[in-house]
Each structure stands twice: as C-alpha cells, then as structure tokens.
C-alpha cells in the first residue's frame, strides 16, 4: 500500500475549489451516508511517461454529505505495465512497471434525479515501481467529471473522464519525447476514462422533505490555539488567537475563511506573525451530541516587520496546505464547542506550487479550540430526533367541541343513564349536547396533519395522517361496508367507555378517524385510490442511509512500534449496516504524541463481534478499516479485541462496558494496544 511519508495527506486540500459551483436552494435535514464504488479505468499516459495504455481495477469509498457533496477516498493499482509501442528501454532501464495511486476527491453533483452529472477535484500520490529504480512517489492532482444514472432502486452506474497531472524532472522513460517537447515546468497530464458501480452501504431509511430555511447559513467561531513548527523551519512554538467565519452550504458541509494573530504565552500582547486562509469543513453527523469533522484547505503564514526566527533572521511568507479534523460538542441548536488539530503542510527550499514529491512537505501542527455560532438557516435537530422534521408545523386543535355521530351519541347517552355518579352523568350530558351542536359544522373543520389526544394520568395519543405521511401501498384497496364501519365503531366506543375511562377519549378517537377518512376522500362502500407520495429529495440512483449515533467510544493506549507514542482517541458507533449484515460502522479519530512528530489518524472501520456470554458478557470482535493519516496518507488497518462488562452480570449498580484491542495500522506495520469504554447514547 502507499506510504509516501509523513505529510502526503496535504493534497486533500485541493478539494476546496470545486465547491464554488453550488448555488442557493432549500435547506434539508442532512445525514451522512456511505457507498462503495468499484471502478474499471483506462489510463492513457502522457507521452513523457513512455508507457502503454493501462487498464486498472480500483475503488472509492463515497462519504455523502447530503445530495450534493461527497468526499471520496480512492485507490487503484496496476501491474505489468509495458512500454509504448515503438519505444525501447535503454540499458539499465526496466521495461515492466507497476503503478498505484491513492488519495481523495471531492465530488459535487450538479443535479439530482435519475441522471446526475457531477464534477470532481482532488489529489493524492502516484507511485511507480520497477526493478531498476525501485519505488518513486510523486504528488498527483486530478480533476474531471461524469454522469451517474440509476440501475436499480439502490444501485447506480457512472461513467467519467478526468485529467491527472504530476511533475516530472525529466521524461519518465529516457527518450520518450524530444527535449523540446518536454514542458519547462515538468507538469504532464494523463487522461483517465472509466466506469463504476455505486453500491450504498446501509439499509433504506425515510428522509424528510424540503425544509424552509436560508442558504447560505452564516457561521462564526472565535478560537485560540497553538502552532508547533517542524524542527527544520527554525521557528519557536507560537500561541495564537483568531476567528473563523463563513457559510454553511448544508447541515454537513461549510466553507470557512479564517485569520489569526500570534500572541504571547499569556495571551496579553500580540506578536508580529499572522495567518490567513480558508478551508472546507465536513461534519460526519448532525445533532447536538459529539460530532467528528474533517477539514481541508490552504492558507499563508505572514511574518510582519520585527519578526525574527530562532537564529535572529527575518523570514519570508510561507504558503501552506491544510488537512485536519476534530470534534464538535453541541451546546444548543446553534452553539457548539469545536476542538481540532490541523496539519499545515509547508516546504522549506521551494515554493509550494513547485513541490514534486511528498517528502518535500513538512508537518506543522495547529491545535485550537473555539466556540462556534450558526446564524441564519435552520437550527440543528436536537439529539433524540436527528434528521427528523415535520413537513408542516402542527396546527392547533379546534376550540369548539368535536361533533359526534348518532351511534356515538347513543353509546354515551346509555353510559350517562346507567352511571350512579351524578357529577359524571352531568358532564356526559353536557358533552353530548355541545358536540351535537357542532355536528352541522363538521364538514368545515380545517384539515390537520398531526393531532395529539391527551389521556389523563396516562399520557397521550399522537395521530399523523395526510400526504406527508403517505407510505407505499397497492393502487387500490377494498371498500368499507357502512354496516361493518358502524359495528366496528360501536365496539370500539363501548370498550373505551367502560367504567373508569375518560369520557372524552372515545369521542376524540372517533372524530380523528372520521376526519382522516374525510380528508382522504374515503366514502364507505367505494374503492379508493391510494396516492403514493414521491419525495423529490430522494435520489433514485442512491438511497441515503440516515444513521443515529448509538455510542461514543473514547480510548487511550500506546503505539509500541517506532515511533513510540501515547494515543488519545475517539470512536463513534453508527450501528449495524443492516439486519442482514450485522457489521457496525465505526468512524475514528486518533492523536498520538511522543517520539517524532505528533500523528493524526482519521478513519472508518467495520467491526463484527459475537457475544460468547460469561459472567462479564464477553464479546470478541474483528475490525478492519481504511484511514487517512499524516504518515501514510491512505492506510488499511486491522484489529481484534474483546468487549466486556466491568462488573459481573447480576452485580448491583451500574457496570461500564469496556474494550481492549490490538490494532495494526498499515496491516500491522505499526502496533497499537488500546483500552477504552463504551458510552451509549
């Protein structure tokens, strides 16, 4: 697998540019969904490579933030690549090659529906490998577009084309092109044509319709932090304070501009250093709980007059890329605490735009905490009901009493005549008379979409009906016989009118049923067509999977392989993929400190466990996943562990559920021993 060095992950920042294609629209309750996209591609190398056309198999993991935006880590590999026809390798130069590429793209869908055009932009690493030269890594930038179309209700196919560019110091194969035909800056572009199959991960779930709101919503976050420079720069650690501000494109994606100024260690005086830039933020969930997020962008460090480095020298401004992440902790509908770490990727010798290899970049870590405030748009959905919103607000119940039928009137009258409670008898008679007066106006009652029926000392009954709650059903249903309807109504009312039942409850239930039938045009004895509501926000090529956060899993531990580091991390459990696939989806963010530079891992894992019982309810499990790191960029990870209760089963008091795990980063190139706790939501 690709392991291009400590800082290759910075190329993810090229994703930001394509978001400018988005316009305004209606806000929607967004949740993150996932899809696997196996691909088949033909790579037509630039002439400067001197390689034959190459067919590759690869894949992408599509992390979808609503219907428009997707963040897509990718990987592809090809072996036994030959030279272009008519080209012969010089002595000492291999004639067979291997190539692999990995990185991440941002995809922006330009429409929704059966046919969806899209554009992509991103970056990563291109690695070539041969017996003569060995492995050579180069920074890869790519952009393109395509179209996706529905194949089934769950699966979509896509075709695409893109250009991918790298910088070469000379033709890859000596003599592949004439010297005058080789570009002065060394940047060469190859063409990729391909197709893919989009397979959603997760079960079908309901989505809500459009929600009125303001796009874009506004965002502001004052923050404070610390910037730790790489040792090669000769710069001291810098405290800072600043502000981020921007727009939220939907509930999961936002654009941020930021600026900060250096301060002394007491945060009392400013220093002659500042930073400006922008980034794109991707929230991996919604709601008022703990929400992990990713950021990618770029900026510039500016050294003002009077600044001196550790050697007393002035410094020129430095451009940098940004890759990082963190967690947001909800503190209300519009306020949350954000804690994050951002890797500022800079070069020492050359300009950032002249970088060729990933090892030309150096990591500089900015740690920050701030309080973010969202303004405009719609407030977030509170925990307990993520992603759920009524299409229309509840309407107030009518002030006048509900009308009743002759059948219901007779039942209540018999109840009044037989009761020995004089007070109850008077109340029943009064309710009957008032309700009969309202019967003539029953046809003019306004339609309601949601109604709550209070049940004294018990709770309440909530009835939902109307087009907003329509479900798929046969085109027609059998008619209702008037006699059967009357008999059913009498049996229900008699059961509800027994001694001790609330006098108004049966009539309220009867009225709701009658009103619902009237609003839907139901006539007893006649077959009725059932209208199926098609949600325009549903994407026929992709059924989004709305997931609720089931548990938080903070953990700590040690990486025992070089470099040795202590780990501080958080996982979130998004629940099982489906009833048929009992595999849990587990996003993860981990920070490591100790030897060498701090490490950052942002990943998605799949975990399968099986409960074997015992006094502490032991559950062994296997775990596998893919991650972006500042050391390997794209890393395939594996692990095994066990979950168990701290106390024996049946012991008094609360028993936390713990887990212990041996995780292998890069398929056990690095060994991590972890210990954590499960906190159910």
C-alpha positions in Angstrom: 0.0 0.0 0.0 1.0 3.6 -0.5 3.1 5.0 2.3 4.5 8.2 0.9 5.9 9.7 4.0 4.9 11.8 7.0 2.9 14.5 5.3 1.5 13.3 2.0 -2.1 13.8 3.2 -2.0 17.5 2.5 -3.0 17.1 -1.1 -6.6 16.6 0.1 -6.8 20.4 0.3 -7.2 20.7 -3.4 -10.8 19.6 -2.9 -11.9 23.1 -1.9 -12.0 24.8 -5.3 -14.9 22.8 -6.9 -17.4 23.9 -4.2 -17.9 27.2 -5.9 -20.3 25.5 -8.3 -23.0 25.4 -5.7 -25.9 27.9 -5.7 -28.7 28.6 -3.3 -31.6 26.4 -2.6 -33.7 24.9 0.1 -32.1 23.6 3.2 -32.6 20.0 4.1 -32.0 17.8 7.1 -28.8 16.1 6.1 -27.2 12.9 7.4 -24.0 11.2 6.3 -24.5 8.1 4.1 -21.9 5.8 2.6 -21.4 3.9 -0.6 -18.7 1.6 -2.2 -17.8 2.4 -5.8 -15.7 -0.4 -7.5 -14.2 1.1 -10.7 -12.7 0.0 -14.0 -10.4 2.5 -15.7 -8.2 3.0 -18.7 -5.2 5.3 -18.1 -3.8 6.9 -21.2 -0.3 8.1 -20.1 1.2 11.4 -21.2 3.8 10.9 -23.9 6.5 11.9 -21.5 5.9 8.7 -19.5 6.5 6.4 -22.5 4.1 3.8 -21.1 1.4 1.8 -22.9 -2.3 2.4 -22.1 -3.1 0.7 -18.8 -6.3 -0.8 -17.6 -6.8 -0.8 -13.8 -9.2 -2.0 -11.2 -9.8 0.2 -8.2 -12.4 1.6 -5.9 -13.7 4.5 -3.9 -15.4 4.9 -0.6 -18.0 7.6 -1.1 -18.9 9.6 2.1 -22.0 11.5 1.1 -22.9 14.8 2.9 -26.5 15.2 1.6 -27.4 15.0 -2.1 -24.7 17.4 -3.5 -21.4 16.7 -1.8 -19.3 13.6 -1.5 -15.8 13.1 -0.1 -14.3 10.0 -1.8 -11.0 8.4 -0.8 -9.7 6.3 -3.8 -7.2 3.6 -4.6 -6.2 1.8 -7.8 -3.4 -0.5 -8.8 -1.9 -1.9 -12.0 0.9 -4.3 -12.6 2.9 -5.5 -15.6 2.8 -2.1 -17.5 4.8 -2.2 -20.7 6.5 0.5 -22.8 4.7 2.4 -25.5 4.8 0.7 -28.9 7.9 1.6 -30.8 9.8 2.6 -27.6 12.8 0.5 -26.4 14.2 0.9 -22.9 17.8 1.9 -22.7 20.3 -0.4 -21.0 19.8 -0.5 -17.3 16.2 0.8 -17.5 13.3 -1.6 -16.7 10.7 -2.3 -19.4 8.0 -3.5 -17.0 6.4 -1.3 -14.3 3.9 -1.3 -11.5 1.8 1.7 -10.6 -0.7 2.6 -7.8 -2.4 5.7 -6.8 -4.3 6.8 -3.7 -5.8 9.9 -2.4 -9.2 11.6 -2.1 -11.6 13.6 -4.3 -14.5 16.0 -3.6 -17.5 15.2 -5.8 -20.2 17.8 -6.4 -23.4 16.6 -8.0 -24.9 19.2 -10.4 -28.4 17.8 -10.4 -30.5 15.1 -8.6 -32.7 12.5 -10.2 -32.3 9.5 -12.5 -29.5 11.2 -14.4 -26.9 13.1 -12.4 -24.0 15.0 -13.9 -21.1 15.6 -11.5 -17.6 17.2 -11.3 -14.7 16.1 -9.2 -11.4 17.5 -8.0 -8.8 16.1 -5.7 -5.3 14.8 -5.2 -3.0 12.1 -3.8 0.1 10.1 -4.6 1.2 8.3 -7.7 3.7 5.6 -7.0 5.6 3.8 -9.7 7.7 0.8 -9.0 10.2 -1.2 -11.1 13.2 -3.5 -10.6 15.8 -0.9 -11.7 14.7 2.3 -9.9 12.5 0.9 -7.2 9.7 3.0 -5.7 9.2 6.6 -6.8 6.4 8.7 -5.3 5.0 11.9 -6.9 2.3 14.3 -5.9 -0.8 13.8 -8.1 -3.5 16.3 -8.8 -6.7 15.4 -10.7 -10.0 16.8 -11.9 -12.8 15.7 -14.1 -16.5 15.0 -14.5 -19.0 12.4 -15.4 -22.6 11.3 -15.2 -24.4 8.8 -12.9 -27.6 7.0 -13.7 -29.9 4.7 -11.8 -29.7 0.9 -12.4 -32.0 -0.2 -9.6 -33.6 1.4 -6.6 -30.4 1.0 -4.7 -27.6 0.8 -7.3 -26.3 3.4 -9.7 -23.8 3.2 -12.5 -21.5 6.0 -13.6 -19.1 6.9 -16.4 -16.4 9.5 -16.1 -13.3 11.2 -17.5 -10.6 13.1 -15.7 -7.2 14.5 -16.2 -4.4 13.8 -13.7 -1.2 15.8 -13.5 2.2 15.1 -12.0 5.5 16.9 -12.2 8.5 15.1 -13.7 12.1 16.3 -13.6 12.7 14.6 -16.9 10.9 12.1 -19.2 9.9 9.1 -17.2 11.5 6.8 -19.9 14.6 8.4 -21.4 13.9 9.4 -25.0 10.1 9.1 -24.6 9.7 12.6 -26.1 12.1 15.0 -27.7 13.7 17.6 -25.3 11.9 20.5 -27.0 8.6 18.7 -26.5 9.1 18.3 -22.7 7.4 21.1 -20.7 9.6 23.6 -19.0 7.8 23.2 -15.6 7.8 19.4 -15.9 4.0 19.2 -15.4 2.5 16.5 -17.6 -1.2 15.4 -17.7 -2.6 12.0 -18.4 -6.2 11.1 -19.4 -8.3 8.6 -17.5 -11.6 7.1 -18.8 -13.6 4.8 -16.6 -16.8 3.5 -15.2 -18.1 2.5 -11.8 -20.9 0.9 -9.9 -22.3 2.7 -6.8 -23.4 0.3 -4.1 -24.9 2.0 -1.0 -23.8 0.7 2.4 -26.8 0.6 4.8 -30.5 0.0 4.8 -33.2 2.2 3.2 -34.4 4.8 5.6 -37.0 7.5 5.4 -36.0 11.0 4.6 -37.7 14.3 5.2 -38.8 16.7 2.5 -37.6 20.2 1.9 -37.3 22.4 5.0 -37.7 26.1 4.6 -34.5 28.0 5.5 -31.9 30.4 4.4 -29.0 29.3 2.3 -26.3 30.0 2.9 -26.4 30.0 6.7 -23.7 32.1 8.4 -21.0 30.7 10.7 -18.6 32.5 13.1 -16.1 30.9 15.5 -13.6 32.8 17.7 -10.8 30.4 18.7 -7.4 30.2 20.4 -4.6 27.7 19.8 -1.0 26.9 19.4 1.2 26.2 16.4 4.0 23.8 16.7 6.5 24.2 13.8 8.6 21.4 12.3 12.2 21.5 13.5 13.6 22.2 10.0 12.0 25.6 10.0 13.9 27.1 12.9 10.7 28.6 14.4 9.6 28.6 18.0 6.2 27.4 19.2 3.5 30.1 18.7 0.4 30.8 20.7 -2.4 32.5 18.6 -5.9 33.8 18.7 -8.3 34.4 15.8 -11.7 33.9 14.2 -13.2 31.6 11.5 -16.3 32.7 9.6 -18.1 31.5 6.6 -21.2 29.9 5.2 -22.9 26.5 5.8 -23.9 25.0 2.5 -26.0 22.4 4.2 -26.1 20.7 7.6 -22.8 18.8 7.0 -20.7 21.0 4.7 -19.4 24.5 5.2 -16.9 26.9 3.7 -14.7 28.8 6.2 -12.3 31.7 5.9 -10.0 32.3 8.9 -7.4 34.7 10.2 -5.3 34.7 13.4 -2.6 36.7 15.1 0.2 35.5 17.2 0.1 36.3 20.9 2.5 35.8 23.8 2.1 32.9 26.2 -0.2 34.9 28.5 -2.4 35.9 25.6 -1.9 39.5 26.6 0.2 41.0 23.8 0.3 40.4 20.0 3.3 39.1 18.1 4.4 40.0 14.5 3.1 36.8 12.9 -0.3 36.1 11.5 -2.1 33.6 9.3 -4.9 33.9 6.7 -6.6 31.2 4.7 -9.7 29.1 4.0 -10.9 25.6 4.4 -13.9 23.3 3.8 -15.4 21.5 6.7 -17.2 18.2 6.6 -19.3 17.2 9.6 -19.6 13.4 9.9 -23.1 13.7 11.6 -25.7 16.1 12.9 -27.5 16.8 16.1 -26.5 18.2 19.5 -24.1 15.4 20.6 -20.4 14.9 19.8 -19.9 15.2 16.0 -16.5 14.4 14.4 -15.5 16.6 11.4 -12.8 16.8 8.7 -11.2 19.9 7.2 -9.1 20.6 4.1 -7.9 23.9 2.7 -4.9 26.2 2.3 -3.5 29.5 3.6 -0.4 31.6 4.2 1.8 32.5 7.2 2.8 36.2 7.2 5.8 37.4 9.1 5.4 41.1 9.9 8.1 43.7 10.4 10.1 42.9 13.5 9.7 39.1 13.4 12.8 37.1 13.9 13.3 33.3 13.9 15.4 31.3 16.4 18.6 32.4 14.6 17.6 36.1 14.6 16.8 36.1 10.9 13.8 37.6 9.1 11.5 35.2 7.3 9.6 35.3 4.0 5.9 34.5 3.9 5.1 30.8 3.7 2.1 29.2 1.8 0.7 26.0 3.2 -1.9 23.3 2.7 -4.3 22.3 5.5 -5.5 18.8 6.5 -7.1 18.0 9.8 -10.1 17.2 11.8 -11.7 17.4 15.3 -14.9 17.1 17.2 -17.8 19.5 17.8 -19.7 19.3 21.0 -23.3 20.6 20.8 -24.3 23.2 23.3 -27.7 24.1 21.8 -29.4 24.5 18.5 -26.8 26.9 17.1 -23.9 26.8 19.5 -21.1 24.3 19.9 -17.6 23.8 21.2 -15.1 22.8 18.5 -11.7 21.2 19.3 -9.4 20.4 16.4 -5.9 19.7 15.0 -4.8 21.0 11.6 -1.6 20.0 9.8 -0.1 23.0 8.0 1.9 21.4 5.2 4.8 23.7 4.0 8.0 23.4 2.1 11.5 24.7 3.1 13.5 25.0 -0.1 11.0 25.6 -2.9 7.6 27.2 -3.4 4.6 25.2 -2.6 3.4 25.1 -6.2 6.8 23.6 -7.3 6.6 20.6 -5.0 7.1 17.3 -6.8 7.4 14.6 -4.1 5.5 14.2 -0.8 8.7 14.2 1.2 9.3 17.9 0.1 6.5 18.8 2.6 6.8 19.3 6.3 4.2 19.0 9.0 3.4 21.9 11.3 0.6 21.2 13.8 -2.0 23.8 14.8 -4.1 22.8 17.8 -7.2 25.0 18.6 -10.4 25.3 20.5 -13.3 27.7 19.8 -16.9 28.4 20.3 -18.9 28.3 17.0 -22.2 30.1 16.4 -24.5 29.4 13.4 -26.8 32.2 12.2 -29.5 32.2 9.6 -30.7 29.0 8.0 -32.4 26.5 10.3 -31.2 25.4 13.7 -29.9 21.9 14.2 -32.1 19.0 15.2 -31.8 18.2 18.8 -30.4 14.9 20.0 -33.0 12.2 20.1 -34.5 13.0 16.7 -31.6 13.6 14.3 -32.6 14.3 10.8 -36.3 14.3 11.5 -38.6 17.2 10.8 -42.3 17.6 10.1 -43.1 18.9 6.6 -45.6 21.2 8.2 -45.9 22.5 11.7 -48.6 21.1 13.9 -51.9 23.0 13.7 -53.8 23.9 16.9 -56.7 21.8 17.9 -60.1 23.4 17.2 -61.5 25.4 20.1 -65.0 24.0 19.5 -66.1 20.5 20.7 -65.8 17.6 18.3 -69.1 16.6 16.6 -70.4 13.0 17.1 -72.5 10.6 15.2 -75.8 9.2 16.3 -74.2 5.9 17.1 -71.6 7.5 19.4 -74.3 9.7 20.9 -76.4 6.6 21.8 -73.4 4.9 23.5 -72.6 7.9 25.6 -76.2 8.5 26.5 -76.6 4.9 27.7 -73.4 5.4 29.8 -74.9 8.6 31.3 -78.2 6.8 32.2 -76.5 3.9 33.9 -73.8 5.6 35.9 -74.6 6.3 39.6 -72.1 9.2 39.7 -74.2 12.3 39.4 -71.3 14.5 38.6 -70.1 12.2 35.8 -73.7 12.0 34.4 -74.0 15.8 34.2 -70.6 16.0 32.5 -71.5 13.4 29.9 -74.9 15.1 29.1 -73.2 18.4 28.7 -70.5 17.0 26.4 -73.2 15.3 24.2 -75.2 18.5 23.8 -72.2 20.6 22.9 -70.9 18.0 20.5 -74.2 17.7 18.7 -74.3 21.4 18.2 -71.0 21.2 16.4 -72.1 18.3 14.1 -73.5 20.5 11.5 -70.2 22.3 11.1 -68.1 19.1 10.9 -67.6 19.4 7.1 -65.9 22.8 7.5 -63.2 21.7 10.0 -59.7 22.6 8.8 -57.6 19.5 7.9 -54.9 18.6 10.3 -51.6 16.7 9.7 -50.8 15.9 13.3 -53.1 15.7 16.4 -52.3 14.9 20.0 -55.0 13.4 22.2 -54.3 13.8 25.9 -55.1 10.8 28.1 -55.3 12.0 31.8 -52.8 10.3 34.1 -51.7 8.0 31.3 -50.0 10.0 28.5 -51.2 11.0 25.1 -52.0 9.5 21.7 -50.4 11.1 18.6 -52.1 10.5 15.2 -50.3 11.5 12.0 -52.0 11.5 8.6 -52.1 13.2 5.2 -49.9 13.2 2.2 -46.8 14.0 4.3 -47.1 10.6 6.0 -48.1 8.6 3.0 -46.5 5.2 2.5 -46.2 2.9 -0.5 -49.4 0.9 -0.9 -51.3 -1.0 -3.6 -53.0 1.2 -6.2 -56.5 0.4 -4.7 -57.9 -1.0 -1.5 -61.1 -2.8 -0.8 -64.1 -0.6 0.0 -65.6 -0.2 3.5 -69.1 -1.5 4.1 -71.2 1.0 6.0 -72.7 -1.6 8.3 -69.3 -3.0 9.2 -68.0 0.5 9.8 -70.8 1.3 12.2 -70.4 -2.0 14.0 -66.7 -1.5 14.4 -67.2 2.0 15.7 -69.8 0.8 18.3 -67.4 -2.0 19.6 -64.5 0.4 19.9 -66.6 3.1 21.7 -68.2 0.5 24.1 -64.7 -0.8 25.0 -63.4 2.7 25.6 -66.5 3.8 27.6 -66.3 1.3 30.3 -66.2 2.4 33.9 -63.1 4.5 34.7 -62.3 5.5 31.1 -62.1 9.2 30.3 -65.4 10.4 28.9 -63.9 12.5 26.1 -61.3 9.9 24.8 -63.7 7.7 22.8 -65.3 10.7 21.1 -61.9 12.2 20.3 -60.7 8.9 18.8 -63.9 8.6 16.7 -63.6 12.2 15.5 -60.0 11.7 14.4 -60.9 8.6 12.4 -63.8 10.3 10.7 -61.8 13.4 9.9 -58.9 11.4 8.5 -61.3 9.5 6.2 -63.0 12.7 5.1 -59.7 14.4 4.3 -58.5 11.5 2.2 -61.8 11.3 0.2 -62.9 8.0 1.6 -66.5 7.1 1.0 -67.9 3.9 2.7 -68.6 1.2 0.1 -66.4 2.7 -2.6 -62.8 1.6 -3.6 -60.3 4.4 -3.1 -57.1 5.1 -5.0 -54.1 5.4 -2.7 -51.7 8.2 -3.7 -48.0 7.4 -3.3 -46.0 10.5 -2.3 -42.7 10.7 -4.2 -40.2 12.7 -2.2 -38.4 14.9 -4.7 -35.3 14.9 -2.5 -34.9 11.2 -2.9 -32.1 10.2 -5.3 -33.2 7.3 -7.4 -29.6 6.2 -8.0 -28.8 6.3 -4.3 -30.9 5.6 -1.2 -29.4 7.6 1.6 -28.8 5.9 4.9 -29.6 8.1 7.9 -27.9 6.8 10.9 -28.1 7.7 14.6 -25.1 7.8 16.8 -25.5 4.8 19.1 -22.4 5.1 21.3 -19.3 7.0 21.9 -16.1 5.0 22.5 -13.2 7.1 23.9 -10.0 5.2 24.3 -6.3 5.6 25.0 -3.3 3.4 24.6 0.2 3.1 23.2 1.8 2.6 19.8 4.7 0.3 20.7 6.4 0.2 17.3 8.7 3.1 16.2 7.8 5.9 16.8 6.6 5.1 20.3 3.6 7.3 21.1 0.7 7.7 23.6 -2.7 7.7 21.9 -5.8 9.8 22.7 -8.7 8.9 20.5 -12.5 8.7 20.0 -14.7 6.3 18.1 -18.4 6.7 17.4 -20.6 3.7 16.8 -23.2 4.3 14.0 -24.8 0.9 14.4 -25.1 -2.1 12.2 -25.2 -1.8 8.4 -28.5 -3.7 8.3 -30.4 -6.6 9.9 -28.8 -8.9 7.3 -25.3 -7.5 7.7 -24.5 -7.4 11.5 -21.4 -5.3 11.0 -21.1 -2.0 12.9 -19.8 1.2 11.2 -17.2 2.9 13.5 -15.6 6.2 12.5 -12.4 7.0 14.4 -10.1 10.0 15.1 -6.8 9.4 17.0 -4.0 11.7 18.1 -0.6 10.4 19.0 2.2 12.2 20.9 5.7 11.1 21.8 8.6 10.3 19.6 8.9 12.3 16.4 6.0 14.5 15.2 2.5 14.1 16.5 0.4 11.7 14.5 -3.2 12.0 13.3 -5.5 9.2 12.0 -9.0 9.8 10.6 -10.7 6.6 9.5 -13.8 4.5 9.0 -13.9 0.9 10.4 -16.2 -2.1 10.1 -16.5 -4.2 13.2 -18.0 -7.7 13.6 -18.5 -9.2 17.1 -20.1 -12.3 18.6 -21.2 -12.5 22.2 -20.0 -15.6 23.9 -21.5 -14.9 27.3 -19.8 -15.5 30.7 -20.2 -13.6 33.9 -18.9 -10.4 32.3 -20.7 -10.9 28.9 -17.6 -11.2 26.8 -17.9 -10.3 23.1 -14.8 -10.9 20.9 -14.6 -8.9 17.7 -12.7 -8.3 14.5 -12.2 -4.9 13.0 -11.0 -3.6 9.6 -11.0 -0.2 8.0 -9.4 2.5 5.9 -7.9 5.7 7.2 -6.1 8.9 6.2 -3.0 9.6 8.3 -0.3 12.2 8.2 2.3 9.4 7.9 0.9 7.0 5.3 -2.0 9.1 3.9 -4.1 6.1 2.8 -3.7 3.2 5.3 -5.6 -0.1 5.6 -5.9 -1.2 9.2 -7.0 -4.3 11.0 -7.6 -5.2 14.6 -9.0 -7.7 17.1 -10.3 -7.3 20.6 -12.9 -8.0 23.2 -15.7 -6.1 24.8 -16.8 -6.9 28.4 -18.6 -5.6 31.4 -16.5 -4.2 34.3 -18.7 -6.0 36.9 -20.0 -9.5 36.8 -23.5 -10.0 35.5 -26.1 -9.5 38.2 -23.9 -7.4 40.4 -25.6 -4.4 42.0 -25.1 -0.9 40.4 -24.1 0.3 37.0 -21.5 -1.7 35.1 -19.5 0.2 32.4 -18.7 -1.8 29.3 -15.1 -1.7 28.3 -13.0 -2.9 25.4 -9.3 -4.0 24.9 -7.9 -4.2 21.4 -4.7 -4.8 19.4 -4.8 -2.6 16.3 -2.5 -2.9 13.3 -2.0 0.3 11.3 -0.9 -0.4 7.8 -1.7 -4.1 8.3 0.4 -4.2 11.4 3.3 -2.1 10.2 2.5 -0.2 13.4 1.2 -2.0 16.5 -1.2 -0.2 18.9 -2.6 -1.5 22.1 -5.9 0.2 23.1 -8.2 0.3 26.1 -11.5 2.2 26.1 -15.0 2.5 27.4 -18.4 2.4 25.6 -20.8 5.2 26.4 -24.3 4.5 25.0 -26.3 7.5 23.6 
